[in-house]
Amino acid sequence: MTTAASGVGVLDKSVVILRALAAEPLDLAGLQAATDLPRATAHRLAVALETHGMVRRDALGRFCLGFELIALGRAAAAGFPLAELATPVLGGLRDRTGESVQLFVREHDGRRCVVSLQSAHALQWLVPVGALLPLDVGSAGKVLGGRVPAGQVAESVEEREPGVASVSAAVVDGHGHVVAAVSVSGPLERLTRAPGRRFGPEVLAAAAEVSSALHG
Protein backbone atom coordinates (compact mmCIF):
# COMPACT_ATOMS: atom_id res chain seq x y z
CA MET A 1 0.00 0.00 0.00
CA THR A 2 1.27 3.46 -0.88
CA THR A 3 0.35 6.94 0.29
CA ALA A 4 1.56 10.44 -0.42
CA ALA A 5 4.94 10.89 1.27
CA SER A 6 5.37 13.88 3.58
CA GLY A 7 9.03 13.18 4.24
CA VAL A 8 8.27 12.39 7.89
CA GLY A 9 8.76 8.65 7.86
CA VAL A 10 6.96 7.68 11.05
CA LEU A 11 3.94 9.80 10.10
CA ASP A 12 3.75 8.35 6.58
CA LYS A 13 3.95 4.80 7.96
CA SER A 14 1.25 5.54 10.53
CA VAL A 15 -1.07 6.83 7.79
CA VAL A 16 -0.41 3.68 5.76
CA ILE A 17 -1.50 1.63 8.79
CA LEU A 18 -4.68 3.66 9.26
CA ARG A 19 -5.62 3.34 5.59
CA ALA A 20 -5.05 -0.41 5.69
CA LEU A 21 -7.31 -0.69 8.74
CA ALA A 22 -9.95 1.45 7.03
CA ALA A 23 -10.39 -1.44 4.60
CA GLU A 24 -10.77 -4.17 7.23
CA PRO A 25 -9.67 -5.26 10.71
CA LEU A 26 -6.29 -7.02 10.61
CA ASP A 27 -4.16 -9.14 12.88
CA LEU A 28 -0.46 -8.35 13.00
CA ALA A 29 0.40 -10.68 10.13
CA GLY A 30 -2.34 -9.20 7.99
CA LEU A 31 -1.29 -5.66 8.88
CA GLN A 32 2.29 -6.40 7.92
CA ALA A 33 1.19 -7.88 4.59
CA ALA A 34 -1.16 -4.98 3.83
CA THR A 35 1.38 -2.27 4.60
CA ASP A 36 4.67 -3.91 3.52
CA LEU A 37 6.15 -2.68 6.79
CA PRO A 38 8.54 -4.79 8.89
CA ARG A 39 6.65 -6.78 11.50
CA ALA A 40 8.25 -4.95 14.44
CA THR A 41 7.52 -1.54 12.87
CA ALA A 42 3.89 -2.40 12.12
CA HIS A 43 3.38 -3.63 15.68
CA ARG A 44 5.13 -0.64 17.29
CA LEU A 45 3.18 1.94 15.32
CA ALA A 46 -0.18 0.16 15.69
CA VAL A 47 0.27 -0.01 19.46
CA ALA A 48 1.31 3.66 19.56
CA LEU A 49 -1.80 4.61 17.56
CA GLU A 50 -3.85 2.49 19.94
CA THR A 51 -2.52 4.54 22.87
CA HIS A 52 -3.92 7.67 21.22
CA GLY A 53 -7.29 6.07 20.43
CA MET A 54 -6.66 6.04 16.68
CA VAL A 55 -6.53 2.23 16.67
CA ARG A 56 -8.29 -0.30 18.89
CA ARG A 57 -8.63 -4.09 19.12
CA ASP A 58 -11.83 -5.92 18.27
CA ALA A 59 -13.20 -8.98 20.07
CA LEU A 60 -10.83 -11.21 18.08
CA GLY A 61 -7.81 -9.14 19.01
CA ARG A 62 -7.43 -7.67 15.53
CA PHE A 63 -6.37 -4.09 14.98
CA CYS A 64 -9.12 -1.78 13.68
CA LEU A 65 -9.83 1.94 13.52
CA GLY A 66 -10.27 3.62 16.89
CA PHE A 67 -13.14 5.72 18.16
CA GLU A 68 -11.03 8.87 18.46
CA LEU A 69 -11.16 9.08 14.67
CA ILE A 70 -14.94 9.56 14.89
CA ALA A 71 -14.49 12.67 17.01
CA LEU A 72 -11.79 13.99 14.70
CA GLY A 73 -13.97 13.31 11.66
CA ARG A 74 -16.85 15.23 13.19
CA ALA A 75 -14.56 18.14 13.99
CA ALA A 76 -13.22 18.12 10.43
CA ALA A 77 -16.74 18.09 9.01
CA ALA A 78 -17.75 20.97 11.27
CA GLY A 79 -14.82 22.98 9.97
CA PHE A 80 -15.67 22.26 6.33
CA PRO A 81 -18.78 24.31 5.50
CA LEU A 82 -18.94 23.30 1.85
CA ALA A 83 -20.62 19.99 2.65
CA GLU A 84 -23.19 21.70 4.86
CA LEU A 85 -23.88 24.39 2.28
CA ALA A 86 -24.21 21.86 -0.54
CA THR A 87 -26.46 19.30 1.14
CA PRO A 88 -29.80 21.14 0.70
CA VAL A 89 -28.96 21.85 -2.95
CA LEU A 90 -28.00 18.23 -3.54
CA GLY A 91 -31.21 17.10 -1.87
CA GLY A 92 -33.17 19.12 -4.40
CA LEU A 93 -31.07 17.71 -7.24
CA ARG A 94 -31.75 14.17 -6.07
CA ASP A 95 -35.48 14.85 -5.86
CA ARG A 96 -35.59 16.39 -9.35
CA THR A 97 -33.56 13.65 -11.04
CA GLY A 98 -34.63 10.70 -8.93
CA GLU A 99 -30.98 9.56 -8.91
CA SER A 100 -28.16 9.40 -6.38
CA VAL A 101 -26.08 12.55 -6.05
CA GLN A 102 -22.63 13.20 -4.61
CA LEU A 103 -20.23 16.02 -3.84
CA PHE A 104 -16.53 15.29 -4.35
CA VAL A 105 -13.45 17.31 -3.43
CA ARG A 106 -9.92 16.72 -4.62
CA GLU A 107 -7.54 15.06 -2.18
CA HIS A 108 -3.98 14.67 -3.45
CA ASP A 109 -4.27 12.42 -6.53
CA GLY A 110 -7.79 11.26 -5.74
CA ARG A 111 -11.28 12.58 -5.02
CA ARG A 112 -13.06 12.26 -1.72
CA CYS A 113 -16.84 11.93 -1.43
CA VAL A 114 -18.01 14.41 1.22
CA VAL A 115 -21.78 14.28 0.59
CA SER A 116 -23.76 11.33 -0.75
CA LEU A 117 -27.55 11.21 -1.06
CA GLN A 118 -29.13 8.04 -2.37
CA SER A 119 -32.02 7.67 -4.77
CA ALA A 120 -35.26 5.97 -3.79
CA HIS A 121 -34.91 3.38 -6.57
CA ALA A 122 -34.34 -0.22 -5.57
CA LEU A 123 -31.54 -0.32 -8.14
CA GLN A 124 -29.14 2.47 -7.25
CA TRP A 125 -25.45 3.37 -7.28
CA LEU A 126 -23.97 3.78 -3.80
CA VAL A 127 -20.92 5.94 -3.08
CA PRO A 128 -20.33 6.11 0.68
CA VAL A 129 -19.29 9.35 2.34
CA GLY A 130 -15.54 9.25 2.86
CA ALA A 131 -14.84 7.07 -0.16
CA LEU A 132 -11.58 7.99 -1.92
CA LEU A 133 -11.82 7.39 -5.66
CA PRO A 134 -9.35 7.95 -8.52
CA LEU A 135 -9.13 11.10 -10.59
CA ASP A 136 -8.39 9.36 -13.87
CA VAL A 137 -11.84 7.79 -14.27
CA GLY A 138 -15.36 9.02 -13.63
CA SER A 139 -17.02 12.31 -14.47
CA ALA A 140 -16.15 13.94 -11.13
CA GLY A 141 -12.53 12.93 -11.64
CA LYS A 142 -12.53 14.74 -14.98
CA VAL A 143 -13.90 17.90 -13.34
CA LEU A 144 -11.49 17.88 -10.40
CA GLY A 145 -8.59 16.83 -12.59
CA GLY A 146 -9.03 19.93 -14.75
CA ARG A 147 -10.01 18.07 -17.90
CA VAL A 148 -13.38 19.80 -18.21
CA PRO A 149 -13.78 23.59 -17.94
CA ALA A 150 -16.04 25.08 -15.30
CA GLY A 151 -19.48 25.73 -16.78
CA GLN A 152 -19.46 22.49 -18.76
CA VAL A 153 -20.44 18.98 -17.75
CA ALA A 154 -18.29 15.86 -17.73
CA GLU A 155 -19.76 12.46 -18.55
CA SER A 156 -18.75 8.96 -17.58
CA VAL A 157 -20.20 5.78 -19.03
CA GLU A 158 -18.97 2.51 -17.53
CA GLU A 159 -15.50 3.96 -16.89
CA ARG A 160 -15.13 2.78 -13.31
CA GLU A 161 -17.90 0.21 -12.95
CA PRO A 162 -19.86 -1.73 -15.59
CA GLY A 163 -23.46 -0.60 -15.94
CA VAL A 164 -22.93 2.77 -14.21
CA ALA A 165 -23.03 6.27 -15.72
CA SER A 166 -22.57 9.71 -14.21
CA VAL A 167 -22.53 13.39 -15.06
CA SER A 168 -20.68 16.08 -13.06
CA ALA A 169 -20.10 19.84 -12.98
CA ALA A 170 -17.71 22.09 -11.09
CA VAL A 171 -18.30 24.13 -7.96
CA VAL A 172 -16.06 27.21 -8.04
CA ASP A 173 -14.94 29.67 -5.38
CA GLY A 174 -14.96 33.45 -5.65
CA HIS A 175 -11.76 33.38 -7.70
CA GLY A 176 -13.11 30.89 -10.23
CA HIS A 177 -11.06 27.99 -8.87
CA VAL A 178 -12.67 24.55 -8.94
CA VAL A 179 -13.18 23.40 -5.35
CA ALA A 180 -15.65 20.53 -5.76
CA ALA A 181 -17.70 18.50 -8.22
CA VAL A 182 -21.44 17.87 -8.08
CA SER A 183 -22.39 14.49 -9.56
CA VAL A 184 -25.47 12.52 -10.48
CA SER A 185 -24.82 8.80 -10.87
CA GLY A 186 -26.86 5.69 -11.41
CA PRO A 187 -27.54 2.66 -13.56
CA LEU A 188 -26.89 3.00 -17.27
CA GLU A 189 -30.42 1.93 -18.08
CA ARG A 190 -31.77 5.13 -16.50
CA LEU A 191 -28.96 7.63 -17.14
CA THR A 192 -28.44 6.29 -20.68
CA ARG A 193 -25.18 6.51 -22.64
CA ALA A 194 -25.61 10.28 -22.81
CA PRO A 195 -25.94 11.22 -19.12
CA GLY A 196 -25.01 14.82 -19.91
CA ARG A 197 -28.01 15.16 -22.18
CA ARG A 198 -30.19 13.37 -19.62
CA PHE A 199 -29.28 15.43 -16.54
CA GLY A 200 -26.60 17.94 -17.54
CA PRO A 201 -28.70 21.10 -17.15
CA GLU A 202 -29.86 20.06 -13.69
CA VAL A 203 -26.30 19.27 -12.56
CA LEU A 204 -24.97 22.57 -13.92
CA ALA A 205 -27.72 24.48 -12.13
CA ALA A 206 -27.02 22.70 -8.83
CA ALA A 207 -23.27 23.31 -9.13
CA ALA A 208 -23.91 27.00 -9.80
CA GLU A 209 -26.23 27.19 -6.78
CA VAL A 210 -23.60 25.62 -4.50
CA SER A 211 -20.99 28.03 -5.91
CA SER A 212 -23.26 30.98 -5.11
CA ALA A 213 -23.86 29.71 -1.57
CA LEU A 214 -20.12 29.32 -1.09
CA HIS A 215 -19.47 32.90 -2.20
CA GLY A 216 -22.31 34.06 -0.02
C-alpha positions as a printed Julia matrix, in Angstrom:
216×3 Matrix{Float64}:
   0.0     0.0     0.0
   1.27    3.46   -0.88
   0.35    6.94    0.29
   1.56   10.44   -0.42
   4.94   10.89    1.27
   5.37   13.88    3.58
   9.03   13.18    4.24
   8.27   12.39    7.89
   8.76    8.65    7.86
   6.96    7.68   11.05
   3.94    9.8    10.1
   3.75    8.35    6.58
   3.95    4.8     7.96
   1.25    5.54   10.53
  -1.07    6.83    7.79
  -0.41    3.68    5.76
  -1.5     1.63    8.79
  -4.68    3.66    9.26
  -5.62    3.34    5.59
  -5.05   -0.41    5.69
  -7.31   -0.69    8.74
  -9.95    1.45    7.03
 -10.39   -1.44    4.6
 -10.77   -4.17    7.23
  -9.67   -5.26   10.71
  -6.29   -7.02   10.61
  -4.16   -9.14   12.88
  -0.46   -8.35   13.0
   0.4   -10.68   10.13
  -2.34   -9.2     7.99
  -1.29   -5.66    8.88
   2.29   -6.4     7.92
   1.19   -7.88    4.59
  -1.16   -4.98    3.83
   1.38   -2.27    4.6
   4.67   -3.91    3.52
   6.15   -2.68    6.79
   8.54   -4.79    8.89
   6.65   -6.78   11.5
   8.25   -4.95   14.44
   7.52   -1.54   12.87
   3.89   -2.4    12.12
   3.38   -3.63   15.68
   5.13   -0.64   17.29
   3.18    1.94   15.32
  -0.18    0.16   15.69
   0.27   -0.01   19.46
   1.31    3.66   19.56
  -1.8     4.61   17.56
  -3.85    2.49   19.94
  -2.52    4.54   22.87
  -3.92    7.67   21.22
  -7.29    6.07   20.43
  -6.66    6.04   16.68
  -6.53    2.23   16.67
  -8.29   -0.3    18.89
  -8.63   -4.09   19.12
 -11.83   -5.92   18.27
 -13.2    -8.98   20.07
 -10.83  -11.21   18.08
  -7.81   -9.14   19.01
  -7.43   -7.67   15.53
  -6.37   -4.09   14.98
  -9.12   -1.78   13.68
  -9.83    1.94   13.52
 -10.27    3.62   16.89
 -13.14    5.72   18.16
 -11.03    8.87   18.46
 -11.16    9.08   14.67
 -14.94    9.56   14.89
 -14.49   12.67   17.01
 -11.79   13.99   14.7
 -13.97   13.31   11.66
 -16.85   15.23   13.19
 -14.56   18.14   13.99
 -13.22   18.12   10.43
 -16.74   18.09    9.01
 -17.75   20.97   11.27
 -14.82   22.98    9.97
 -15.67   22.26    6.33
 -18.78   24.31    5.5
 -18.94   23.3     1.85
 -20.62   19.99    2.65
 -23.19   21.7     4.86
 -23.88   24.39    2.28
 -24.21   21.86   -0.54
 -26.46   19.3     1.14
 -29.8    21.14    0.7
 -28.96   21.85   -2.95
 -28.0    18.23   -3.54
 -31.21   17.1    -1.87
 -33.17   19.12   -4.4
 -31.07   17.71   -7.24
 -31.75   14.17   -6.07
 -35.48   14.85   -5.86
 -35.59   16.39   -9.35
 -33.56   13.65  -11.04
 -34.63   10.7    -8.93
 -30.98    9.56   -8.91
 -28.16    9.4    -6.38
 -26.08   12.55   -6.05
 -22.63   13.2    -4.61
 -20.23   16.02   -3.84
 -16.53   15.29   -4.35
 -13.45   17.31   -3.43
  -9.92   16.72   -4.62
  -7.54   15.06   -2.18
  -3.98   14.67   -3.45
  -4.27   12.42   -6.53
  -7.79   11.26   -5.74
 -11.28   12.58   -5.02
 -13.06   12.26   -1.72
 -16.84   11.93   -1.43
 -18.01   14.41    1.22
 -21.78   14.28    0.59
 -23.76   11.33   -0.75
 -27.55   11.21   -1.06
 -29.13    8.04   -2.37
 -32.02    7.67   -4.77
 -35.26    5.97   -3.79
 -34.91    3.38   -6.57
 -34.34   -0.22   -5.57
 -31.54   -0.32   -8.14
 -29.14    2.47   -7.25
 -25.45    3.37   -7.28
 -23.97    3.78   -3.8
 -20.92    5.94   -3.08
 -20.33    6.11    0.68
 -19.29    9.35    2.34
 -15.54    9.25    2.86
 -14.84    7.07   -0.16
 -11.58    7.99   -1.92
 -11.82    7.39   -5.66
  -9.35    7.95   -8.52
  -9.13   11.1   -10.59
  -8.39    9.36  -13.87
 -11.84    7.79  -14.27
 -15.36    9.02  -13.63
 -17.02   12.31  -14.47
 -16.15   13.94  -11.13
 -12.53   12.93  -11.64
 -12.53   14.74  -14.98
 -13.9    17.9   -13.34
 -11.49   17.88  -10.4
  -8.59   16.83  -12.59
  -9.03   19.93  -14.75
 -10.01   18.07  -17.9
 -13.38   19.8   -18.21
 -13.78   23.59  -17.94
 -16.04   25.08  -15.3
 -19.48   25.73  -16.78
 -19.46   22.49  -18.76
 -20.44   18.98  -17.75
 -18.29   15.86  -17.73
 -19.76   12.46  -18.55
 -18.75    8.96  -17.58
 -20.2     5.78  -19.03
 -18.97    2.51  -17.53
 -15.5     3.96  -16.89
 -15.13    2.78  -13.31
 -17.9     0.21  -12.95
 -19.86   -1.73  -15.59
 -23.46   -0.6   -15.94
 -22.93    2.77  -14.21
 -23.03    6.27  -15.72
 -22.57    9.71  -14.21
 -22.53   13.39  -15.06
 -20.68   16.08  -13.06
 -20.1    19.84  -12.98
 -17.71   22.09  -11.09
 -18.3    24.13   -7.96
 -16.06   27.21   -8.04
 -14.94   29.67   -5.38
 -14.96   33.45   -5.65
 -11.76   33.38   -7.7
 -13.11   30.89  -10.23
 -11.06   27.99   -8.87
 -12.67   24.55   -8.94
 -13.18   23.4    -5.35
 -15.65   20.53   -5.76
 -17.7    18.5    -8.22
 -21.44   17.87   -8.08
 -22.39   14.49   -9.56
 -25.47   12.52  -10.48
 -24.82    8.8   -10.87
 -26.86    5.69  -11.41
 -27.54    2.66  -13.56
 -26.89    3.0   -17.27
 -30.42    1.93  -18.08
 -31.77    5.13  -16.5
 -28.96    7.63  -17.14
 -28.44    6.29  -20.68
 -25.18    6.51  -22.64
 -25.61   10.28  -22.81
 -25.94   11.22  -19.12
 -25.01   14.82  -19.91
 -28.01   15.16  -22.18
 -30.19   13.37  -19.62
 -29.28   15.43  -16.54
 -26.6    17.94  -17.54
 -28.7    21.1   -17.15
 -29.86   20.06  -13.69
 -26.3    19.27  -12.56
 -24.97   22.57  -13.92
 -27.72   24.48  -12.13
 -27.02   22.7    -8.83
 -23.27   23.31   -9.13
 -23.91   27.0    -9.8
 -26.23   27.19   -6.78
 -23.6    25.62   -4.5
 -20.99   28.03   -5.91
 -23.26   30.98   -5.11
 -23.86   29.71   -1.57
 -20.12   29.32   -1.09
 -19.47   32.9    -2.2
 -22.31   34.06   -0.02
